[in-house]
Amino acid sequence: MTLCDIGNTTAKFYKDGVVRYMENSQFESYEPSERIYFISVNAKFKEKLEKNENFFDLEPFYELDTEYKGLGIDRVAACTEIKDGVIVDAGTAITLDLMENSRHKGGVIMPGIYTFLNSYAEISPRLNVVLNTQIDLEKLPNRTVDAVSYGLIKSVVLLIKDFAKDRKIYFTGGDGHYLSQFFSNSIYDRNLIFRSMLNLLKQKDIK
């Protein structure tokens, strides 16, 4: 059984515990020879996915108690796996969602770490720097690369801390492992969305 989570920049595949990635530019010409159970936030591929019978959309089977309008299916999938806590999906964008007693209370969207970083270069070429992931957030920067890195990372970390309060934080996504290191009350689950998809297939008896 193969699962696929189609995002804004990449498609992630899961099969027998192994995860592989495909750039969306490659996915455009991808034609599977087996059934692919998928969720997608990328409207660009809507027609492609509908035309090929090997693609099976799991979105219509998901149910989440929420008043949020327009919640992406990737966020829905992640939230259905967590009864209580904060889910942080750190990719091209960073999303924060609060779950209480299996009910989605609301969420936040901000630019992902590297989306954020790339925006600095649009301000000035001198701010086109490589992120210092080892930056000390307790020490004031004294060079530009550290000033950019400090401003970026601390703003993300402080927003998550303020949003989460003392709740358990579940990190996922490409930068989830890195961000989880700033929080003692965190868990990093690389395959949170795929676990959700597997559980949905079992619960709904989808073949």
N, C-alpha and C positions, 0 to 999 in steps of 0.2 A: 504494500500500500504506500502510495506516494502523496505527500501533502505539499501544498505550496502557499506561501504567504507573499502576495505581490504588493510591493510598496511603491514609493515615489521614485526610487532610483534603482532598486534591485528586486529580484524575485528570489526568495529563499525556499529551498526544497528540503524536505525531510523524508527519509526512508530508512527503516530499520535502525533508528538511532543516529544516523549520519546526516549532517546538514551540509548542503552545498549552496553556493550563491551563483546567480546569473545576472549580469547587468541587463537593464531593461532594453538596451539596444540589441542585445542578443535574443532576448525573450520575444521580441517582435517577430522573429522568423522561426521560433521554436514550435515544433509540431510533435506532441507526444504520441508514443505508440501504445501507451497504457493509460488507464484512468488516473486523472490527477484531481484530488479533492482540494479545492482552493478557497481562499478569501482574497479580496482585492480592494485596495483603496485607490487604485489607478484607473480612472475613467477612460484613459487612452486605449485600454485593452478590452473594453466592454464588448465591442463587436467581434473581435477575435475569439474571445472566450465563449461567446454565445454560439458561434458557428461550429466550433469543434466539439463533437459529442464526448470526447475524452476528458474534457474539462467539466467538473461537477462543482457547482457553486454551493458552498455551505452557508452563506449569509442568510438565506430565508429560514434556516432552521434555528438560528440563534434567538434567544429571548433574554432580555435584561430589563429589570425594573429600574426605570430612570425617567426623568422629565427632560433630560438633555436632548435638544434637537440637533440632528446632524452628526451624532457620534459615529466616528469611523468604525468599520467592522473589526479592524485590528484591535481597537480599544475595547470594543464590545467583547471580543474573544478573550482578551486578557482579563477583563473584569469578571467574567463568569467563573474564572478559576479561583478568585479570591473572595472570601466571605467578608472579612474585615481587614482594612489596611489601605495603604496608598500604593498604587501601581505607577511606576515611572518607566516609560518606554523611551529610551534615549537613542534616537537615530537621526535622520535628516532633520526632523523636528523632535522636540522633547515634550512628551505629554505626561501630565500628572492627573490621576483619577482617584477619587476617594470612594471606597466601599464601606458601608456599615450595614451589618446584618443582611448581607446579600443584596443590598440596594445601592445603586449608583447615586451619589449625592451631588456630583458635579466634577468639573475638571478644568485644567489649564493647558494652554499650548504656548510653547516658546521655541525660538530657533534652536536647532541642534548645535552641538559644540562647534563642528566644523562649518556649518552654515553661518553661525555667529562669527567665527574667526575670519571667514572669507569676506564678511561685510566690512571689516577694518580696512582692507585694501582699497575699498571704494572711497574711503575717507581720504587716504593718502598712501602713496607707494611706500613710504617709510614705515607704515603699519602693516605691511605685507610680511608677516613673520611666521615662523614655525612655532607652534604651541609648545610651551614648556610644561609638560605634564607633571614635572616634579616640583612645581612652584610651591613655596611655603606660604600658606594663606595667613600665617601669623606674623609675617615679616613684610614691611613695606618695600616695594620694588625700587631698584635703582638703575634699571636699564629698560629700554623700550619693550623688548621681547617679554620681559617679566611683567611689565606694567599691563600689557595687553592680556597676557595669560592670567594674571591675578584678577583683573577686572572682569574677564569672561567667566572664569571658573567660579570665583566667589559669588558672582551674581546668580549663577545657576544653583550653587549649593545653598545659598541663603534662601532662595525662593522655595526650594524643596523642603528645607528645615521649617520654614514658616508655614508651609502648606501641611506638612505631615504632623507637626507638633510632636507628641510622644508615640505616635502610631508606628506600627511595623511598616517598613517600606520594602516593596518587592520591585527590584530592578530587572529590566530586560532590555533588549536592543543592543546594537553594536557598541555603544559607549556606556552601557549599563554597568558593566563590571568595573570600569574606571571610576564612575561616579559613586558606586556603592562603597568604595573604600573610605569615603568621607563620613560614613554613617555607621554607628555601632549597632543600630537597630534595623539592619538591612539584610536582605537575602538577594543574591543574584541568581536568576533563573533564565538561562539562555533560551530554553525551549518552552517558556510559559505559554506562548500562543499555540505552539504545536501540541502541547499537552491538552490544551483546551479543545483543539480540533479533534484529537483522538478520543477524548471523553464525549464529545458531541456525537461522533460517529457511533459510539457504543450506546449512549443513552437513547438516541433516536433510531437505533438499529438501521443505519443507512448502509446500503450495500453498493 
